[in-house]
Amino acid sequence: MLPVGRPEFASRQISFGPFVVDVDWPRLRRNGQELELRPRAFRVLKVLLQNPGRVVDYRQMIRDAWDGIQVSTHTVTVTVGELKEVLGEYGSWISCRPKFGYCLEMPATEDLIRTGWHFWNQFTRTGFDNALRCFQQAADADTADFRAFEAISSTYLTRASLLIRSPEENYRGFLEAHNRAMALCGLTPELRLDRAFALYIFEQKVQEAEAALQEVQREEPRNADLYVRLSMVHLALGRMDEALQDLEQAQAIDALFPPLSFVWTIVHLFRREFDAAVACGKNTVDLHPSSQIGRTDYALALELAGRPVEAMAQYKLASTMAFDIPWMRAREAMCLARYGNRADARRVLEELRRNRDTDYIDAYHLALLLSALGKPGEAFRELERAWEEKSWAVLLVDVDTRADALRSDPRFPAWRRKINAYRARRDSPSMKIV
């Protein structure tokens, strides 16, 4: 989701809410997806955006949007109505002042929500915590502003997808905010997409998540975020070719969408295309040098490609950038163990275990670390814990390159049968979103 803020003008683009207006084309996009808007309605929007918070009277609107060609106020009214319909739930930002004209007014919570998205885009635990604080203040200041609740639910979902804090805590926060947002504005495109992806992240219902995402695809076929999320689901289902095709679709829509490059590296890794993964990882850190997620994925690609010195350099950079995301430390320790430095790897393991009393440590990554240290019995106990704690990452165990030793262990079939039995029970009841 794009940050929501006051109109921003840059490179002949105007950004407001989830929309970007390309002035020179002309083109209107919502979260990367182009919307259909007649040229005249587009010019009306441009006039309103150039005068935020001010009433644009009929004379000025006709002069600027119709080049002074005389049209009736009814024509103006119909065109504004068409624009409001395209803007959907954000159409209410355009108000009519009878006998005067129209005004584009941003909600009073704008600055809080804008600041919240600034923190959100840091992609750290502290950043997400600060984002939630801003969004909650916005929700408290205006209980009717659906954007605040939509942002809160998105933050909990993203935090869960990055394995930050416990799945239970994130799911509880997601459900409360998601249902509140939906009660205020119905199922917006963003809420529909989050609702579908939450089936995968929170409930591990992979087939249901795929079906829900495909339903969104039929309605929003030009949404890059949709295809990235579909790729993650197809990866968990072991359908590697489809995962790659999903990313190609996303690239055709928005080649610079940051999560696209992150997931692309992982897909190549799980397809055991290590050179391609290294190339993708390098491209990611070149495009997004401040992204610790992209950097740790690049480090993993270098590690699996047999370049440990370069891998460790990238792991250390990523850990410095995001010292508060524990699974990144576990990844670094796996690399240490893989290339013979087991003493340092064990020290990281003990550090993570000590912190577990006060912090959420993803059990799936601990299982991989224990396996790398030659402790399969403890690794399988962590795998079971990962499933019990509803870590979505454990769904990747059948395709994860790092889990080769676990899958070849004679205990793996018994563990798989046990998990399948758990999954059958988990499939009911269905998700709590109303």
ZIGI-V855490 format. One record per backbone hydrogen bond with DSSP energy under -1.0 kcal/mol. CO is the residue of the C=O (numbers start at 1). NH is the residue of the N-H. E is the energy in kcal/mol with one decimal. If there is no record, write none. Layout:
BEGIN
CO_NH_E ; CO_NH_E
END
This chain:
BEGIN
5_17_-1.2 ; 8_15_-2.3 ; 10_13_-1.3 ; 12_23_-2.2 ; 13_10_-2.3 ; 14_21_-3.5 ; 15_8_-1.7 ; 16_19_-2.7 ; 18_31_-2.8 ; 19_16_-2.0 ; 20_29_-2.5 ; 21_14_-2.3 ; 22_27_-1.5 ; 27_22_-3.0 ; 28_35_-3.2 ; 29_20_-2.3 ; 30_33_-2.2 ; 33_30_-3.0 ; 38_42_-2.4 ; 39_43_-1.9 ; 40_44_-1.8 ; 41_45_-2.3 ; 42_46_-2.3 ; 43_47_-2.1 ; 44_48_-2.3 ; 45_49_-2.6 ; 46_50_-1.7 ; 48_51_-1.1 ; 51_54_-1.8 ; 56_102_-2.1 ; 57_61_-2.6 ; 58_62_-2.7 ; 59_63_-2.2 ; 60_64_-2.8 ; 61_65_-3.0 ; 62_66_-1.3 ; 62_68_-2.1 ; 66_69_-2.0 ; 72_76_-1.6 ; 73_77_-2.6 ; 74_78_-2.6 ; 75_79_-2.1 ; 76_80_-2.6 ; 77_81_-2.3 ; 78_82_-2.0 ; 79_83_-2.1 ; 80_84_-2.6 ; 81_85_-1.9 ; 82_86_-1.7 ; 83_87_-2.0 ; 87_90_-1.8 ; 88_91_-2.2 ; 90_93_-1.8 ; 91_94_-1.8 ; 93_105_-2.9 ; 95_103_-2.2 ; 97_100_-2.7 ; 97_101_-2.1 ; 100_58_-1.4 ; 101_97_-3.4 ; 102_56_-3.7 ; 103_95_-2.8 ; 104_53_-3.1 ; 107_110_-1.6 ; 109_113_-2.3 ; 110_114_-2.8 ; 111_115_-2.6 ; 112_116_-2.4 ; 113_117_-2.1 ; 114_118_-1.6 ; 115_119_-2.0 ; 116_120_-2.5 ; 117_121_-2.1 ; 119_122_-1.8 ; 120_123_-1.7 ; 124_128_-2.6 ; 125_129_-2.4 ; 126_130_-2.4 ; 127_131_-2.2 ; 128_132_-2.6 ; 129_133_-1.8 ; 130_134_-2.1 ; 131_135_-2.9 ; 132_136_-2.6 ; 133_137_-2.0 ; 134_138_-2.2 ; 135_139_-2.4 ; 136_140_-2.5 ; 137_141_-2.1 ; 138_142_-1.9 ; 142_145_-1.8 ; 144_146_-1.1 ; 145_148_-1.0 ; 146_150_-2.7 ; 147_151_-2.5 ; 148_152_-2.0 ; 149_153_-2.5 ; 150_154_-2.2 ; 151_155_-2.1 ; 152_156_-2.2 ; 153_157_-2.1 ; 154_158_-2.6 ; 155_159_-2.8 ; 156_160_-2.1 ; 157_161_-2.2 ; 158_162_-1.3 ; 159_164_-2.7 ; 160_163_-1.7 ; 166_170_-2.3 ; 167_171_-2.9 ; 168_172_-2.3 ; 169_173_-2.0 ; 170_174_-2.6 ; 171_175_-2.8 ; 172_176_-1.9 ; 173_177_-2.0 ; 174_178_-3.2 ; 175_179_-2.4 ; 176_180_-1.6 ; 177_181_-2.7 ; 178_182_-2.5 ; 179_183_-2.0 ; 180_184_-1.4 ; 181_185_-2.1 ; 182_186_-2.5 ; 186_188_-1.3 ; 188_192_-2.6 ; 189_193_-2.0 ; 190_194_-2.4 ; 191_195_-2.6 ; 192_196_-2.0 ; 193_197_-2.3 ; 194_198_-2.2 ; 197_201_-2.4 ; 198_202_-2.6 ; 199_205_-2.4 ; 204_206_-1.3 ; 205_209_-2.5 ; 206_210_-2.4 ; 207_211_-2.4 ; 208_212_-2.5 ; 209_213_-2.6 ; 210_214_-2.4 ; 211_215_-1.6 ; 212_216_-1.8 ; 213_217_-2.3 ; 214_218_-1.7 ; 215_219_-1.0 ; 216_220_-3.2 ; 223_227_-1.3 ; 224_228_-1.9 ; 225_229_-2.2 ; 226_230_-2.4 ; 227_231_-2.2 ; 228_232_-1.6 ; 229_233_-1.9 ; 230_234_-2.9 ; 231_235_-2.1 ; 232_236_-1.8 ; 233_237_-1.5 ; 234_239_-2.5 ; 235_238_-1.4 ; 238_240_-1.3 ; 239_243_-2.0 ; 240_244_-2.1 ; 241_245_-2.3 ; 242_246_-2.5 ; 243_247_-1.6 ; 244_248_-1.8 ; 245_249_-2.0 ; 246_250_-2.2 ; 247_251_-2.5 ; 248_252_-1.8 ; 249_253_-1.1 ; 250_254_-2.9 ; 254_257_-1.6 ; 257_260_-1.5 ; 258_262_-1.3 ; 259_263_-2.4 ; 260_264_-2.1 ; 261_265_-1.5 ; 262_266_-1.4 ; 263_267_-2.7 ; 264_268_-2.1 ; 265_269_-2.0 ; 266_270_-2.6 ; 267_271_-1.5 ; 268_273_-3.0 ; 269_272_-1.4 ; 273_277_-2.2 ; 274_278_-2.4 ; 275_279_-2.2 ; 276_280_-2.4 ; 277_281_-2.9 ; 278_282_-2.7 ; 279_283_-2.2 ; 280_284_-2.3 ; 281_285_-2.2 ; 282_286_-1.8 ; 283_287_-2.3 ; 284_288_-3.2 ; 288_291_-2.0 ; 291_295_-1.6 ; 292_296_-2.3 ; 293_297_-1.9 ; 294_298_-2.0 ; 295_299_-2.3 ; 296_300_-2.1 ; 297_301_-2.2 ; 298_302_-2.4 ; 299_303_-2.5 ; 300_304_-2.6 ; 301_305_-1.4 ; 302_307_-2.7 ; 303_306_-1.6 ; 307_311_-2.1 ; 308_312_-2.9 ; 309_313_-1.6 ; 310_314_-1.8 ; 311_315_-2.7 ; 312_316_-2.4 ; 313_317_-1.7 ; 314_318_-2.6 ; 315_319_-2.7 ; 316_320_-2.0 ; 317_321_-2.0 ; 318_322_-2.1 ; 322_325_-1.4 ; 325_328_-1.5 ; 326_330_-1.6 ; 327_331_-2.1 ; 328_332_-2.1 ; 329_333_-2.3 ; 330_334_-2.0 ; 331_335_-1.8 ; 332_336_-1.9 ; 333_337_-2.6 ; 334_338_-2.7 ; 335_339_-1.7 ; 336_341_-2.6 ; 337_340_-1.5 ; 340_342_-1.3 ; 341_345_-1.6 ; 342_346_-2.8 ; 343_347_-1.7 ; 344_348_-2.0 ; 345_349_-2.2 ; 346_350_-2.5 ; 347_351_-2.0 ; 348_352_-2.5 ; 349_353_-2.4 ; 350_354_-2.3 ; 351_355_-2.0 ; 354_357_-1.0 ; 355_358_-1.4 ; 355_359_-1.7 ; 362_366_-1.4 ; 363_367_-2.4 ; 364_368_-2.0 ; 365_369_-2.1 ; 366_370_-2.8 ; 367_371_-2.2 ; 368_372_-2.2 ; 369_373_-1.5 ; 370_375_-2.7 ; 371_374_-1.6 ; 375_379_-2.0 ; 376_380_-2.5 ; 377_381_-1.4 ; 378_382_-1.9 ; 379_383_-2.1 ; 380_384_-2.1 ; 381_385_-1.9 ; 382_386_-2.7 ; 383_387_-1.9 ; 384_388_-2.4 ; 385_389_-2.6 ; 386_391_-2.8 ; 387_390_-1.2 ; 391_394_-1.3 ; 392_395_-1.8 ; 393_396_-2.0 ; 394_397_-1.6 ; 396_399_-1.9 ; 396_400_-2.5 ; 400_403_-1.6 ; 401_404_-1.2 ; 403_407_-2.5 ; 404_408_-1.8 ; 409_412_-2.0 ; 411_415_-2.2 ; 412_416_-2.9 ; 413_417_-2.4 ; 414_418_-2.1 ; 415_419_-2.4 ; 416_420_-2.5 ; 417_421_-1.8 ; 418_422_-2.1 ; 419_423_-3.0 ; 420_424_-2.0 ; 421_425_-1.5 ; 422_426_-2.3 ; 423_427_-1.7 ; 425_428_-1.2
END
